[in-house]
Amino acid sequence: MRRLIWCFAGLVTLLPQLGAAISPEFAERRAKLGKLVPDSVLVLFGSKESQDLHDPFFQQTDFYYFSGWEEPGAILIVTPAPEPGTPGYDRRIKLPREILFLPQRIPGQEKWTGRKLGPDDPDARNFTGFQSVLPAEQFERELRALLDEYPYLAAITNEPLNKIAPSKTVKDSKAEIASLRMVKSPAEIAAIQRTTDASIAAHRAAWRIMKPGVFEYQAAAAMVGSYMAEGCRRSAYAPIVGSGPNSTTLHYSRNSRQMDGGEVAVMDVAAECGNYASDITRTVPVNGKFTARQREIYEIVLGAQRAAIAAVKLGVLIRTGLRKVAFDYLNTHGKDLHGEPLGKYFIHGLSHHVGLDVHDAADDNAPLKAGMVITIEPGLYIPEENIGIRIEDTLLVTEDGARVLSGALPADPDEIERALAQRN
């Protein structure tokens, strides 16, 4: 029931479905963006229709964040509102603040790809939330006219803008966009929770079939099938199911090995639902019971994760703050077979932002703020012992700490063993 509630909330507030108009939240984001790019005309290009049958269409995430638009070939222009008394105010105040350019409909092609909204459709403005919706063929003309009034051009790519306006300085707007995307709205948090719940169910689906003799790809298939059955459109990233020696490879994704008893399996798998991702990793014993050494290493990693989560506070930095907490814990608990500290086996970052992308737009030097969604994922990888342990959760930064969005999936080793004991 909880998953259904989150699903409904995320879809109603963010996603245009069955002819519903796009949420006003996207227009609010564009207004904020305009204030961050003064004296600039900002241009964003949507994704084009995929020509590869392996890849369905997915919108470019920055474009989706500011438009909510999920059809191919669109272009977006945003211009800042002028301040009274500034040079050119009388002319700039009459210019459009935003324009959405849509390709003309091609009825013959729509037999293959479905009905699209065209710029001449009577409901285009109401449905998209843009007061100005024009044919994509008019983009260059409108851009040149706006650039007569603004000195700069802002974008996340120079192509094809350097051909349209070769005399204009193109400012990279990635930092400004990231500053907005890092802090999630309530609707975004609901969408991420929905995806996280679907990902939790997927991990439990894999646990139900986990036993010696099962192939890694069978566990991955159970997980992908689980969240696809809940309406998620794709994996947030290539599923990682690494057992035994493969558990020590960080982004192992062949998933081709048959799992043996006495091994652990690192399962780093999560969904993308309604355009929003999650990120969850659990490490479980293939035969249902950790060995003494596996449990020792596991509890050290879990202790480091708990220490890092407890350290999540407003103003803390991920790289120099949270990671140091985790590293210091790992380096002062336990030894390898040679009596050396374990810190050297923690060979990756501790955290990243999660949102429309699993590694979401972010400023690595930005302090934590309420509304940010991040991961905490310490790990130890010891090839000599064929033991890799990673524990990863997605969490919401709050005013007084953090709320673990994926906390319903057990991480305690005793709870994992009890869950595995109930498998088929």
C-alpha positions, 0 to 999 in steps of 0.5 A, a space after each residue: 500500500 505504501 508503494 502505491 501511495 508514493 506511486 500515485 503522489 509522484 505521478 500526479 505531481 510531476 508526470 504528464 499522463 493520459 493528457 494531463 497538463 504538466 505541473 506548474 512546478 516546471 515553470 517555477 524552476 524556469 523562473 529560478 533559472 532565469 534569475 541565475 543567468 542574468 544578461 544571458 539567453 539560455 538554450 537547452 536541447 531535448 533528446 532526439 528520437 532514438 534510431 537504435 532499436 536497443 534504446 527507447 526514447 528518454 528525455 535529456 534530464 536537464 531538459 526534462 527538469 525545466 520543461 517536464 516535456 517527454 517528446 523528442 526534438 524539442 528546444 527550450 529558450 529561457 531569458 531573465 526578467 530585466 530589472 527596472 532601470 537597467 539598460 534596455 529594460 523597456 525592450 527586454 520587458 516585452 520579450 518572451 521569458 520562455 519559448 518551447 519549440 516543438 517539431 512539426 507533426 509527421 503523420 506518416 511517422 506517427 504510425 510507427 512512433 505514436 501521436 505527438 503534440 505539434 506546435 500548431 495543436 490548439 491545446 499546446 500552450 495549456 498542455 505544456 505550460 508554456 505561453 509561447 510554443 513555436 515550430 522548431 523551424 523558427 528556433 534560429 530566427 527567434 534566438 538571433 532576435 533575442 541575442 540582439 537584446 542580451 550580451 551572452 548565450 548560456 547553454 550546456 553545449 556549444 553545438 550547434 550554437 557556435 554556428 548560429 551565433 559565432 560572435 557570442 560568448 557561450 557560458 556553461 550553465 552546468 553549475 547554475 543548473 546543478 544548484 537547482 537540481 541538488 535540492 529536491 522538491 516534495 514531488 521529487 522526493 515522493 518520486 524517488 521514494 516510489 522508485 526506492 520502494 520498487 528497488 527494495 522489492 526487487 532486492 527481496 525478489 533476488 533474495 527469494 531465489 538466492 542459493 548455490 548454483 544460481 547464476 548471477 544473471 538469474 538474480 539480476 533478472 529477478 530484480 529487473 523483472 520485479 521493478 519493471 512489473 511495478 511500472 518502472 521503465 528501466 534500470 537506473 544503471 546496469 545491474 551489478 550482481 558479483 559473487 565470490 571473486 566478482 564481488 571485489 570488482 566495483 562495477 562488475 556487470 557481466 553477471 555471468 558466473 554461477 554462484 557457489 556456497 560460502 561466497 558473498 554476492 554484491 548486488 548493486 541494483 536499482 530502478 528508474 521509475 517516472 524518470 527518477 532513480 534510486 541506488 541500493 546495494 546489499 551484500 548477502 551470503 549465497 548459502 544464507 549464512 555469513 562465514 565468521 570472516 565475512 561477517 567480521 568484514 561486513 559488520 565493519 562496513 556496516 559500522 562505517 555506514 552508520 557512522 557516516 549516516 550519523 554524521 550527515 548534517 546541514 553544512 557538511 561536505 561529502 568528500 572531506 567530511 562524510 568520506 573521512 568519517 567512513 574511512 577513519 572507521 574502516 581504517 581503525 576496525 579490523 585487519 587484513 590477513 597481513 595485519 594491516 589496516 583495512 582503509 586501503 581496501 576502500 577504493 571509491 567515493 562514499 556518496 553522490 547525489 541521486 535524482 533524475 540521474 543516478 549520479 545526479 547533477 551536483 557541485 562536489 564542493 557544495 555543503 549539504 542542504 535539507 532536501 538533497 538526496 544522496 547515497 552513503 555507500 562504504 565498501 571493502 574489497 579484498 581480492 586475496 580473500 575473494 571478499 567484497 562488501 558494499 552497503 549502500 542506501 539512498 537517503 534524504 538530508 533533513 533539517 536535523 540529519 537524514 532519513 534513510 529512504 531505503 531503510 526498509 531493506 534490511 542491512 543488519 547481518 542477522 536480519 539478512 540471514 533471517 530473510 534468506 532463510 525464508 527463500 524458496 
